[in-house]
């Protein structure tokens, strides 16, 4: 069994007013380290969630995340697990740490498992969301999804955001366990 930490981040556009008037297909362009900021970072280790949430102190939640990651990975080998983590979560964590002048804990990409890539057998431009995979295997979904995070924050619904993030961590953990059981995690690119 692999020792692992599940990670998921949530972000909102820096310019919410400009974002909310865009057509849906244009809104995705805002979700990058240049145009968005982190408002929540979730970590799940040994079935325990650690949530760092702030709409004002991005530096603080990043600092807390890297401290926690160091505490998990500092004394033994532990992999970072996420769904679409290579395309979204890691670039957001690194880019926003750079912007906020927060020291990162070095790691190698060999220490990261992107479940989306594993489930797609490293297909270029893989399809499928965490919710779609979770639903396929019968897991209970949250009533919210990532496209609703900016609106939740704008409306001050931080408890709902926290609940959504916690559920995503649990879903990712369950998808990971199934992929490990079925040897999907052993699929390598080369």
N, C-alpha and C positions, 0 to 999 in steps of 0.2 A: 504494500500500500504506500502510496506517495504522500509525503507530508506537504500540505499545501495551504495556501491562503487565498480565499476568493476576494476579488476586488471589483468594485463597481463605482463609477463616478457619475455625478449629475451636474450639468452646467446650464447656464442661462446666457442669452445674448447680452453683450454689454450695452447695446442700444435696443431695449425692448420695444420702444415706440416704433422704430423703423422695422423691426422684425415682425411685429404683429400685423402690419398691413400688407406684408408680402404674400403672394400666392403660396400654397402649401409646398409645391415643388421647389420653390426658391428658399424656403426657410432652412433647409438642411445646410446650406452654404454658411450659415452663421455659426455652426457648431465645430469650431476649431479654436486653438489656443490664442489666436489673434483677435477674433471677434466675440469670444465668449469667456466667461469666468466660471470657476468651480463654485458650487454652493453646497455640495454634499459629497463626501467620500465615505464609502462603506467597505468594511473589512469583515470577513467571516472566517473564523478559525476555530476548529473543533466545535462546530455548531453554535458558536457564540458570535453575535454581531457586535461590531464596534462602529458607531456612526459618528462622523464629524460633520456638523451641519452649521453653516453660517452664511447669511446673505451679505454680510458686511466684512468679515474677517477671513478672506481667502488665504492670506499668509498663515494665519493660525491653523486652519484646517489642513493645509499642506504640511506644515511643520509637525502637526500631530500625526498625520498619516505616515510621514517618513520615520518619525520616532517609533511608531508602532511596527512598521515594516522591519525596521532594524532590530527591534526586540524579538520578532519572530525568526528572522533570517540571520541574526548576528551570531548565534551559538551553534547552529546546525543548518544543514541544507533544507530549504523550504521553497517550493515553487509558487509562483504567482499565477492564479487562474482567473480567467474572465471570459466573457462572451463578446467577441469583437474587440478584444483588449488591444490588439496590435494597431487597429485602425482608429480607435477612439480613446480609450482610457489612458494608455501609456502616453500618446502624444499630448493629451490634455494635462496629465500629471507633470510631464517634463517641461512642456512649454509654459504652463502657468507657474511652475516653480522658478523657471528662468525669469519670467516677468516679475515675480514677487521676491526675487533674491533669496530663495529658500534652497538650502543645500539638500541635494538628493542623496539617497543611499545607492551606491553603484550596484548594478546587477548586469547579468548577461541575458540576452534574449533566449538562450537555452533554458533559463530558469522560468520561462513564461509559457503557459499553455493557453492558447486561444481556442476555446471550444468550437467557435464557428468555423475556424480553419480545419480543425480535426474532423468535425462532422461532415465537412464538404471535401475531405481528403485533399486539401490544399488547392482546390479548384480556383482559378483566377476569378475574382469578383463573385465570391460565394453568395448564395441567397439564403434567406431564412433568418428570422429573428429569434431571440431567446424565448419570447412568448409562444411563437409558432412551434418550436421544438418542445417546449414544456407542455403545451396543449396536446401535441401528438402523443405524449406518453402519459397523459391523464393528470397532470399536476394542476392544482388550483391557482388561477391567475389573479393578479391585482386588477382592480377596476381602472387603474391609471396605466399610462405608458409614457415612454420617454418624450413623446411629442407634447405632453401636457405639463412638463416640469416648469417651463417658463411661466405658464399661466398659474400654476400652483403657487410659485414664488410671488408673482405679481399680486395675487389675491391673499397673501399672507397665510397660506394653507401649509405651514411647515410640518405639522403633525402628519398630514396626509403624505407629504413628500418623504418624510422619514419612514412611514409605513410602506410606501411604494419601494423605497430603496431596500428596506429590510426584506421585502418579499422577493425582489430581484436577486438579492444575495442567496436566499434560500433556493430559488429556482435554479440559479447557476450551480449551486452546490449539488442539487439533485441530478441535474444534467451531467455534471462532472462524474458523480458516482456511477451513473449508468454507463457513461462512456468508458470509464475505467474497468468496470465489470465486463464489458463486451470487448475489451482489448482495443478499442478505437484510439485510446491515447498512445498506443504503441506505433501508430501510423506515423512515419517520418517522411519528410519531404525528399531527402536524398539517401 
